[in-house]
Amino acid sequence: MVAVKEQSRLNRAVIETLESRQLYSGEGMALASVGAFSTFDGVGFQRNPVADLVFTKDGKLADAVQAGVVATVNFGDGTGWIKAELAPTTSFGTYVVKASHVYKVGTNKSFYVETKVTAGDVTTTMKGSAKASVSLMHATAARPGTQPPLLSHPQSLRDESFVISNVGMLHNTFAGVGFSENTVASFYAFNNGVKDTDITHFKAQVNFGDSPNWYLADIARKTGNNYTYLIKNKAHVYTSAGTYAITVMLTGPDGETHAQSTTSMPVYDMPSAASRPGKMPTVIAPTVKPQDVQFTVVSAPAQDLTVNKGNSISLAYFSATVNGVVDTKASNFQAYVNWGDSPNWELGTVGIGVGSSQQFAVIDSHDYAKAGNYDVVVYLVAVDGTTVTQATMQVHVL
């Protein structure tokens, strides 16, 4: 809570310290810094907090909107003053000053934000009410940054905040093959000071690092509580090998947005030359909404086969948890096999993982037309469409 120190209108604004925050106080108005935030050039943000405001009238906390208080913001990049908005908090008379802005393409520096509030002929200004750290998009192919489409939001202006967490480097994929419903970030949020447990309040977009484009993502609940969420990508295909930085843009219930680079995806060429260029398997669309899915995949030992004589063999072993519970139903999974002699995929069988520590085995047979060494790749799909792709064994054809 921010205290307001009453002063004569003829007195100059003073700085007072409260709870480690600096306040600029004038008659009836006090601005407080919200600290630093980050953004990307050309990408921008919507309704981002730039200051806190306490408004009083006749010595008492009062309704700043009804009193006609006008807020403007200068983002320090030469674009001048723009209109801001006042989002009420749960404490009467206190507000979050919010504003939207896009720093121009090529910007790679920090700016001190200046906020000004005016009530009648009284104005209070705070230099450094926020600090904007602007950087280039992390992936070279994603530059120059572009502004994502603005998404609809279910609620009016409010005091909200996000905590977005990075995830470790994703399990690899292969050029031309693609992946879907992998977790690219996690987050939790506060809505008017309370942890937000309504998953419908949020929307997310993803930049995959191979272009400046943004794509809608899915949101699932994280196992263990009802207020932490996972951002999961819809199907995406990388056309070239490389390691790609992935950035997410999260939109909250009142339209506030935050962008953050959260993970990276290593992409390899298909291991056998005959399988290149890779292509995505045609899978059965999931009928279950996105879940918290975790795969464990174990390779199978190398096998010797004979030309034109296919034997049914185990190609990989795996287990998976869905929302923290081991999924023991084989029919919940799809398995596709690339045998290394063409870009084509064959539908494999998911069976019991006999002799393995894993729940299931991927089983299939194949007739090779000529002798040689081939790398087998397995593409697994979980009940919600989560995929994992892995080179799992070598076949020596005699």
C-alpha positions in Angstrom: 0.0 0.0 0.0 1.3 3.5 -0.9 0.8 6.4 1.5 0.0 9.9 0.3 1.6 12.9 2.0 -0.7 15.9 1.8 0.9 19.1 0.6 -0.1 22.6 -0.5 -0.7 23.0 -4.2 2.0 25.7 -4.2 4.6 23.3 -2.8 6.8 21.4 -5.2 6.6 17.7 -5.5 8.8 15.8 -3.0 10.2 12.3 -3.0 9.4 10.0 0.0 10.4 6.4 0.5 7.9 3.7 1.6 8.5 0.0 1.4 11.6 0.6 -0.8 9.6 2.4 -3.4 10.1 6.0 -4.5 7.0 8.2 -4.7 6.5 11.6 -6.3 3.8 13.3 -4.4 1.7 16.3 -5.4 -1.7 17.4 -4.2 -3.9 14.3 -4.2 -1.6 12.2 -6.5 1.4 9.9 -5.9 3.2 7.9 -8.6 5.4 4.9 -7.8 7.8 3.0 -9.9 6.9 -0.5 -11.2 10.5 -1.4 -11.9 11.9 -2.9 -15.1 10.3 -4.9 -17.9 11.6 -6.4 -21.2 10.3 -6.3 -24.7 11.6 -6.9 -28.3 12.1 -4.5 -31.2 9.1 -4.4 -33.5 7.1 -6.7 -31.2 5.8 -4.3 -28.6 3.4 -4.9 -25.8 -0.2 -4.0 -24.8 -1.4 -2.6 -21.5 1.9 -3.0 -19.8 2.2 -1.5 -16.3 4.4 1.7 -16.3 3.5 3.2 -12.9 1.4 2.9 -9.8 -0.9 5.7 -8.8 -2.6 6.7 -5.6 -5.3 9.3 -5.9 -6.8 11.3 -3.0 -9.4 14.1 -2.8 -9.9 16.2 0.3 -7.4 14.0 2.1 -9.2 10.7 1.4 -8.7 8.0 -1.2 -10.9 8.8 -4.2 -12.0 7.6 -7.6 -9.5 8.9 -10.1 -11.5 7.9 -13.2 -14.6 9.7 -12.0 -12.5 12.7 -11.2 -11.2 12.8 -14.7 -7.6 12.0 -14.1 -5.7 11.8 -17.4 -2.5 9.7 -17.6 0.1 10.0 -20.4 3.4 8.2 -20.9 6.7 9.0 -22.6 8.6 5.8 -23.6 11.8 7.7 -24.1 12.4 6.8 -27.8 11.4 10.1 -29.3 7.8 9.2 -30.0 6.4 11.8 -27.5 3.6 11.5 -25.1 0.8 8.9 -25.6 -2.3 8.3 -23.6 -2.3 5.7 -20.9 -5.1 3.9 -19.0 -5.9 3.5 -15.3 -6.5 0.0 -14.1 -8.2 -0.1 -10.7 -6.7 -2.4 -8.0 -8.5 -4.0 -5.1 -7.6 -1.1 -2.9 -9.9 1.9 -3.6 -8.1 4.9 -4.9 -5.1 3.0 -6.1 -4.4 2.2 -9.8 -2.0 0.7 -12.2 -1.1 3.0 -15.0 -1.0 0.9 -18.2 0.1 1.7 -21.7 0.9 0.1 -25.1 3.9 0.7 -27.3 6.1 -0.8 -30.0 9.8 0.2 -30.1 10.9 0.5 -33.7 12.8 -2.2 -35.5 16.5 -2.3 -34.7 16.2 -0.9 -31.2 18.6 -2.7 -28.8 18.9 -0.6 -25.6 17.1 0.4 -22.4 14.8 3.4 -21.9 13.6 5.1 -18.8 9.8 5.6 -19.0 8.2 8.9 -17.8 4.6 9.0 -16.5 2.5 12.0 -16.1 -1.0 12.3 -14.4 -3.2 15.4 -14.6 -6.3 16.3 -12.5 -7.6 19.7 -13.5 -4.7 22.1 -13.3 -2.6 19.8 -11.1 0.0 17.6 -12.7 2.4 15.1 -11.2 5.2 13.6 -13.2 7.6 10.8 -12.5 10.8 10.2 -14.5 11.9 6.5 -14.4 8.5 5.2 -13.4 9.6 2.1 -15.3 12.6 0.9 -17.3 12.1 -0.8 -20.6 14.8 -3.1 -21.8 14.5 -3.6 -25.5 16.4 -6.3 -27.3 16.5 -7.8 -30.8 14.6 -11.1 -31.3 17.0 -13.8 -30.2 16.8 -15.8 -33.4 18.3 -14.1 -36.4 15.6 -15.5 -38.8 13.0 -13.9 -36.5 14.4 -10.4 -37.2 13.1 -7.8 -37.7 10.6 -8.4 -35.0 6.9 -8.1 -35.9 3.9 -7.2 -33.8 1.8 -10.3 -33.1 -2.0 -10.1 -33.9 -4.0 -8.5 -31.1 -6.1 -11.2 -29.4 -9.5 -10.7 -27.8 -9.7 -10.8 -24.0 -12.5 -11.5 -21.6 -12.2 -8.8 -18.9 -11.9 -5.1 -18.5 -8.9 -3.2 -17.2 -7.5 -4.7 -14.0 -4.4 -5.2 -11.9 -2.8 -8.4 -13.3 0.7 -9.7 -13.4 2.4 -12.7 -15.0 5.4 -14.9 -14.1 6.6 -16.7 -17.2 9.2 -19.4 -16.7 11.7 -20.7 -19.2 11.8 -24.5 -19.9 14.9 -26.5 -20.8 16.0 -27.1 -24.4 13.3 -29.1 -26.1 13.7 -32.7 -27.3 15.0 -32.5 -30.8 13.0 -32.8 -34.0 14.1 -33.4 -37.6 13.9 -31.0 -40.6 10.7 -31.5 -42.5 9.2 -33.7 -39.8 8.0 -31.2 -37.3 6.5 -31.4 -33.7 3.4 -30.5 -31.9 2.1 -29.9 -28.3 5.5 -29.6 -26.8 5.8 -27.4 -23.7 7.6 -24.2 -24.7 6.9 -22.2 -21.5 5.1 -22.3 -18.2 3.4 -19.4 -16.3 1.2 -18.4 -13.4 -0.7 -15.1 -13.0 -2.3 -12.9 -10.4 -5.7 -11.2 -11.2 -6.5 -8.4 -8.8 -4.0 -9.8 -6.3 -5.4 -13.4 -6.4 -3.9 -16.3 -8.2 -5.8 -16.7 -11.4 -7.2 -20.3 -11.8 -9.4 -19.7 -14.9 -7.5 -21.1 -17.9 -9.9 -19.3 -20.3 -8.4 -16.0 -19.2 -5.2 -16.5 -21.2 -4.1 -16.8 -24.8 -0.6 -17.4 -26.2 1.3 -17.1 -29.4 4.7 -18.5 -30.4 7.5 -17.4 -32.6 9.5 -20.4 -33.6 12.7 -18.6 -34.5 12.6 -19.5 -38.2 10.7 -16.4 -39.4 9.2 -13.2 -37.9 5.7 -14.8 -37.8 3.6 -15.6 -34.8 1.3 -18.6 -34.3 -1.4 -19.4 -31.9 -0.5 -21.8 -29.1 -2.5 -24.0 -26.7 -2.6 -23.7 -22.9 -2.8 -26.6 -20.5 -2.8 -26.9 -16.8 0.5 -28.0 -15.1 0.3 -31.1 -12.9 0.2 -30.3 -9.2 -2.0 -27.2 -8.9 -4.8 -25.3 -10.5 -3.0 -22.0 -11.1 0.1 -22.9 -13.1 -0.2 -23.4 -16.8 1.8 -24.7 -19.8 2.1 -23.1 -23.2 2.2 -25.8 -25.8 2.8 -25.3 -29.5 0.5 -26.3 -32.3 2.1 -28.3 -35.1 5.2 -26.7 -36.6 7.7 -27.9 -39.2 11.3 -26.6 -39.5 12.6 -26.9 -43.0 16.3 -26.7 -42.2 18.6 -28.0 -39.5 19.8 -25.7 -36.8 19.0 -24.6 -33.2 16.1 -22.1 -33.0 15.2 -19.8 -30.2 11.5 -19.9 -29.3 9.7 -16.8 -28.0 6.2 -16.7 -26.5 3.7 -13.8 -26.2 1.2 -14.2 -23.4 -2.1 -12.3 -23.3 -3.9 -11.9 -20.0 -7.6 -11.3 -19.1 -7.6 -7.6 -19.8 -5.3 -7.7 -22.8 -2.0 -7.1 -21.1 0.8 -8.9 -22.9 4.3 -10.0 -22.2 6.9 -11.6 -24.6 9.7 -13.7 -23.4 12.3 -16.0 -25.1 11.8 -19.3 -23.2 13.4 -22.2 -24.9 15.2 -23.5 -28.0 14.6 -26.4 -30.4 17.5 -28.4 -31.9 16.6 -29.5 -35.4 18.6 -32.2 -37.3 18.5 -33.6 -40.7 17.1 -37.1 -40.9 20.0 -39.5 -40.1 19.7 -41.6 -43.3 20.3 -39.8 -46.5 17.5 -41.7 -48.2 15.0 -40.3 -45.7 15.8 -36.7 -46.7 14.1 -34.3 -47.0 12.1 -35.4 -44.1 8.3 -35.1 -44.1 5.7 -35.0 -41.4 3.7 -38.2 -40.8 -0.1 -38.1 -41.3 -1.5 -38.7 -37.9 -5.0 -39.1 -36.4 -6.1 -35.8 -34.9 -6.4 -35.9 -31.1 -9.8 -35.7 -29.5 -8.5 -34.7 -26.0 -7.7 -31.1 -25.1 -4.0 -30.3 -24.3 -2.6 -32.0 -21.2 0.6 -32.1 -19.2 2.3 -35.0 -21.0 5.9 -36.3 -20.3 7.6 -38.9 -22.6 10.5 -41.1 -21.8 11.9 -42.9 -24.9 14.6 -45.5 -24.9 16.4 -46.7 -28.0 16.5 -50.4 -29.0 19.7 -52.4 -29.7 20.9 -52.6 -33.3 19.5 -55.4 -35.4 20.7 -57.5 -38.4 18.0 -58.2 -41.1 18.0 -59.9 -44.4 17.1 -58.3 -47.8 13.5 -58.8 -48.7 12.7 -60.6 -45.5 11.1 -58.4 -42.9 10.8 -59.6 -39.3 8.6 -58.0 -36.7 11.0 -56.3 -34.2 11.0 -53.8 -31.3 12.3 -50.5 -32.5 11.9 -48.4 -29.3 10.6 -48.5 -25.8 8.7 -45.7 -24.1 6.6 -44.6 -21.2 4.4 -41.5 -20.7 2.7 -39.7 -17.9 -0.5 -37.6 -18.5 -1.1 -35.1 -15.7 1.3 -36.9 -13.5 -0.2 -40.4 -13.9 1.4 -43.1 -16.0 -0.7 -43.8 -19.1 -1.1 -47.6 -19.3 -3.5 -47.7 -22.3 -1.6 -48.6 -25.5 -4.5 -47.3 -27.6 -3.9 -43.8 -26.4 -0.7 -43.6 -28.5 0.2 -43.6 -32.1 3.6 -44.7 -33.4 5.1 -44.0 -36.8 8.3 -45.5 -38.2 10.7 -44.2 -40.8 13.0 -47.1 -41.7 15.8 -45.0 -43.3 15.3 -46.1 -46.9 12.8 -43.4 -47.9 11.1 -40.3 -46.5 7.9 -42.3 -45.9 6.4 -43.2 -42.5 4.7 -46.5 -41.6 2.2 -47.0 -38.9 3.7 -49.1 -36.2 2.2 -51.1 -33.4 2.3 -50.1 -29.7 2.8 -53.2 -27.6 3.9 -54.1 -24.1 7.6 -53.3 -23.4 8.7 -56.8 -22.6 12.2 -57.0 -21.2 12.4 -53.2 -20.8 11.9 -50.8 -17.9 9.5 -48.9 -20.1 5.8 -49.5 -20.4 5.5 -49.9 -24.1 7.4 -51.0 -27.2 7.1 -49.8 -30.8 6.9 -52.9 -33.0 6.9 -53.1 -36.8 8.3 -55.1 -39.7 9.8 -53.9 -43.0 11.2 -55.4 -46.2 14.5 -53.7 -47.3 15.2 -53.8 -51.0 19.0 -53.7 -50.7 21.7 -54.3 -48.2 23.2 -51.5 -46.2 23.0 -49.7 -42.9 19.9 -47.8 -42.0 18.9 -45.5 -39.2 15.3 -46.0 -37.8 13.4 -43.0 -36.5 10.2 -43.3 -34.4 7.6 -40.6 -34.2 5.2 -40.9 -31.1 1.9 -39.2 -30.6 0.2 -39.0 -27.2 -3.5 -38.8 -26.4 -3.5 -35.0 -26.6 -1.3 -34.7 -29.7 2.0 -34.3 -27.9 4.8 -35.6 -30.1 8.3 -36.8 -29.6 10.7 -37.9 -32.4 13.8 -39.9 -31.9 16.4 -41.9 -33.9 16.1 -45.2 -31.9 18.2 -47.9 -33.6 20.4 -49.0 -36.5 19.5 -51.8 -38.8 22.2 -53.8 -40.7 20.7 -55.3 -43.8 22.6 -58.3 -45.2 
